[in-house]
Amino acid sequence: MKISKFILSFLLSFVFGMECYAQNERYALTYPLNEYFYLESFQEMEMKKSFSMEQNDSSFNAPSRSSFMAIISSSGPSSICPGQSVVLTGNGQKGCSYLWTTGQTTQSITITQPGTYGLTLNCYKCYYGTYVANPITIGSHTLNTDLNANGVVDVLDYIIFLGEYLTPCPGCPQDFYPDGFVDTRDYLIWVADIFKTCN
């Protein structure tokens, strides 16, 4: 009975180790040139010792180093228009928990506002450790004449524009032709953009 338990324990640890080894090697091959923070798995090192074998006077050894890297991927462009969204996803596998700088704890989050977003992974199964991904920045893509930032140039922007028409306004958003004064030149720029949509 003791022998059977020993054999079962050995087989489970070997299969488990092989799964972790395959994952580590896949990540090492997929992301060889990216510079990310990582910690090497302690279990992986133990697995390497049992994975070394001899056959026909030749030795096979696991590679001396495999690393897991925390990476954030985006489903869309690096800049979004008002009303648009983008999904950010962490690359962790089984046994990893997620903590975004937004406070969310899911593997993927939906972003509707420009900003810089970071991710910390805590892994328990294969990688054992805390991994910090390089943060990703989502910028803002807008039209200068979309004064109320709703994604389209329309009459609502014109009403805002009229509030400063024919007045000195250095640096204000209604001064499309930046000369410090809201006048006919700015109006013509607005007319050229009427009904344009941010995309």
TORKOLRO-587278 format. One line per field, with one value per residue (C-alpha): residue number from 0; residue in three letters; x, y, z. Coordinates in pm, 1 decimal. Each point is the difference from the previous one (the first is absolute). Layout:
// residues N
sevo <- (NUM  ...)
drendren <- (ALA  ...)
c1 <- (X  ...)
c2 <- (Y  ...)
c3 <- (Z  ...)
//
This chain:
// residues 199
sevo <- (0  1  2  3  4  5  6  7  8  9  10  11  12  13  14  15  16  17  18  19  20  21  22  23  24  25  26  27  28  29  30  31  32  33  34  35  36  37  38  39  40  41  42  43  44  45  46  47  48  49  50  51  52  53  54  55  56  57  58  59  60  61  62  63  64  65  66  67  68  69  70  71  72  73  74  75  76  77  78  79  80  81  82  83  84  85  86  87  88  89  90  91  92  93  94  95  96  97  98  99  100  101  102  103  104  105  106  107  108  109  110  111  112  113  114  115  116  117  118  119  120  121  122  123  124  125  126  127  128  129  130  131  132  133  134  135  136  137  138  139  140  141  142  143  144  145  146  147  148  149  150  151  152  153  154  155  156  157  158  159  160  161  162  163  164  165  166  167  168  169  170  171  172  173  174  175  176  177  178  179  180  181  182  183  184  185  186  187  188  189  190  191  192  193  194  195  196  197  198)
drendren <- (MET  LYS  ILE  SER  LYS  PHE  ILE  LEU  SER  PHE  LEU  LEU  SER  PHE  VAL  PHE  GLY  MET  GLU  CYS  TYR  ALA  GLN  ASN  GLU  ARG  TYR  ALA  LEU  THR  TYR  PRO  LEU  ASN  GLU  TYR  PHE  TYR  LEU  GLU  SER  PHE  GLN  GLU  MET  GLU  MET  LYS  LYS  SER  PHE  SER  MET  GLU  GLN  ASN  ASP  SER  SER  PHE  ASN  ALA  PRO  SER  ARG  SER  SER  PHE  MET  ALA  ILE  ILE  SER  SER  SER  GLY  PRO  SER  SER  ILE  CYS  PRO  GLY  GLN  SER  VAL  VAL  LEU  THR  GLY  ASN  GLY  GLN  LYS  GLY  CYS  SER  TYR  LEU  TRP  THR  THR  GLY  GLN  THR  THR  GLN  SER  ILE  THR  ILE  THR  GLN  PRO  GLY  THR  TYR  GLY  LEU  THR  LEU  ASN  CYS  TYR  LYS  CYS  TYR  TYR  GLY  THR  TYR  VAL  ALA  ASN  PRO  ILE  THR  ILE  GLY  SER  HIS  THR  LEU  ASN  THR  ASP  LEU  ASN  ALA  ASN  GLY  VAL  VAL  ASP  VAL  LEU  ASP  TYR  ILE  ILE  PHE  LEU  GLY  GLU  TYR  LEU  THR  PRO  CYS  PRO  GLY  CYS  PRO  GLN  ASP  PHE  TYR  PRO  ASP  GLY  PHE  VAL  ASP  THR  ARG  ASP  TYR  LEU  ILE  TRP  VAL  ALA  ASP  ILE  PHE  LYS  THR  CYS  ASN)
c1 <- (0.0  283.4  170.9  -319.1  -36.1  362.2  -39.7  -320.8  165.3  299.0  -218.4  -208.2  306.5  156.9  -312.6  -44.0  364.8  -24.0  -301.3  184.4  311.2  -196.1  -160.9  330.7  169.0  -286.9  20.7  377.2  -25.3  -296.7  139.0  379.9  65.7  -236.6  137.6  -240.9  39.3  -1.8  83.4  104.2  -211.7  146.7  -205.9  146.9  351.4  -102.4  -165.9  317.3  190.6  -245.4  -29.5  367.0  50.0  258.0  -56.9  260.8  283.3  -147.8  -162.9  -313.7  -40.5  -262.0  127.7  188.3  -245.7  -368.7  -193.3  -359.0  -73.0  -308.1  -135.6  -300.2  -159.4  -256.9  -296.1  7.3  201.1  224.5  -232.5  -378.7  -274.4  -272.7  -248.8  241.0  151.4  291.8  53.1  328.5  99.2  272.6  176.4  1.3  -100.3  -158.0  99.0  43.1  -207.1  -21.3  9.3  -30.5  83.1  -373.7  -62.3  -162.9  98.4  -109.0  235.4  -150.2  -133.6  -189.5  145.3  -214.5  229.7  352.3  272.6  283.4  -94.2  218.7  -38.1  147.2  -28.4  31.5  58.9  -14.9  -11.9  292.8  177.3  -9.2  46.4  -110.0  38.7  -40.6  -81.7  124.0  -292.2  -194.5  -116.3  -327.0  -9.0  -286.5  -93.4  -233.9  -86.3  98.7  -341.1  -186.5  -25.3  -233.3  205.6  -295.8  175.6  -169.5  15.3  -358.5  -222.9  74.1  363.4  -116.3  -197.3  313.7  196.2  -245.5  61.9  349.2  -59.0  168.3  178.0  367.5  55.4  372.8  44.6  -372.8  -128.6  -228.9  304.6  50.4  227.2  230.4  33.9  -149.1  -333.8  -320.1  -109.5  -108.9  309.7  -89.4  -358.7  114.4  208.7  -307.1  -213.8  259.3  -30.5  -378.5  -140.8  349.5  26.9  302.1  133.0)
c2 <- (0.0  239.4  -82.2  74.2  339.1  78.3  -92.8  205.1  300.1  -29.1  -21.6  301.1  211.6  -102.6  84.9  325.3  87.2  -75.8  231.2  284.6  -67.7  17.1  330.1  154.5  -107.3  129.0  344.9  4.9  -72.0  228.7  311.6  -28.0  368.0  184.4  153.2  -75.1  -60.9  -368.2  -245.8  -354.1  -285.9  -201.8  -299.6  24.1  -39.1  -308.9  -138.3  48.5  -228.2  -287.0  73.1  -67.9  -347.1  -211.3  -209.1  -171.7  175.2  341.8  239.5  204.4  295.3  267.4  343.7  183.2  289.3  49.4  306.9  113.8  361.7  200.6  170.4  225.5  -25.7  238.2  -84.3  337.0  309.7  189.5  302.7  1.3  244.6  113.7  -283.8  -269.0  -275.7  -241.7  -330.0  -57.8  -358.2  -151.1  -313.8  -205.1  -365.8  -233.8  82.5  374.4  280.2  350.1  349.8  297.7  355.6  67.9  -241.8  -262.5  -365.8  -166.1  -117.8  252.2  349.7  240.9  351.8  298.8  281.5  90.8  -64.7  -228.6  -345.8  -249.6  -363.1  -215.5  -380.5  -226.7  -356.9  -318.4  -305.8  2.4  329.0  75.3  371.1  353.3  133.3  362.7  75.6  309.5  248.6  84.5  351.3  63.1  348.1  230.2  48.2  295.7  270.6  352.0  131.0  -259.8  241.0  -211.2  -317.6  -220.8  -145.7  211.6  365.4  130.5  291.4  -54.8  89.5  306.4  124.3  -31.5  179.1  292.1  59.2  133.6  136.3  336.9  9.0  -23.5  -357.3  -94.8  -373.8  -79.7  -309.6  215.6  173.6  -264.7  235.9  80.7  377.2  83.2  114.3  -190.1  132.5  -88.4  -209.3  -226.4  -18.8  -113.7  -276.7  -113.4  1.2  -216.3  -258.5  1.9  -356.8  -153.9  -293.5  -104.3  -335.8)
c3 <- (0.0  86.4  -328.3  -196.3  167.4  -74.8  -366.8  -31.1  164.3  -232.6  -312.4  102.0  72.8  -331.8  -204.0  189.5  -54.8  -372.1  -32.9  171.3  -204.3  -326.2  101.8  103.1  -319.8  -214.5  157.2  -26.2  -373.3  -70.2  166.8  -31.7  -80.4  233.9  315.8  283.0  370.3  94.0  273.5  -76.4  133.4  288.2  -105.0  -347.8  140.3  194.8  -310.6  -201.7  235.3  -54.6  -372.3  -72.2  -144.7  -176.3  -310.2  -218.8  181.8  -87.4  242.5  -35.7  235.4  26.6  -109.1  270.1  15.7  -73.6  109.9  22.7  -91.3  96.3  -311.4  -66.6  -345.5  -149.0  -224.4  -174.5  -89.5  239.3  -12.6  32.5  -94.0  243.0  49.8  -121.4  211.9  -9.1  181.6  185.3  84.2  218.7  -120.1  320.0  4.5  255.3  354.6  -56.2  151.0  -144.6  146.5  -235.6  101.2  -36.1  288.7  -224.0  46.9  -325.3  -275.0  -246.0  60.6  -226.5  -24.8  -100.1  116.9  -115.3  255.0  107.6  126.6  185.5  107.9  276.4  -16.5  301.4  -116.0  206.2  -224.7  -241.8  48.2  373.6  42.9  -74.1  -353.8  -106.0  -364.5  -177.3  15.0  -314.3  -91.9  -182.4  -151.0  -98.6  -365.2  -57.2  -254.4  108.1  -108.4  210.4  292.0  215.1  -71.8  -97.3  -305.7  -272.1  -109.5  14.0  98.1  368.6  -68.0  -196.1  300.4  214.9  -273.1  -7.8  370.3  -80.8  -350.9  -72.1  333.5  96.8  107.7  3.3  53.5  17.4  -190.3  -220.8  -150.7  -273.4  -193.3  291.2  -17.6  341.6  -142.2  -89.8  -338.2  -354.4  -68.1  290.3  -125.0  -343.7  157.5  198.0  -319.5  -176.5  277.8  44.7  29.5  11.3  237.1  204.8  -123.2)
//
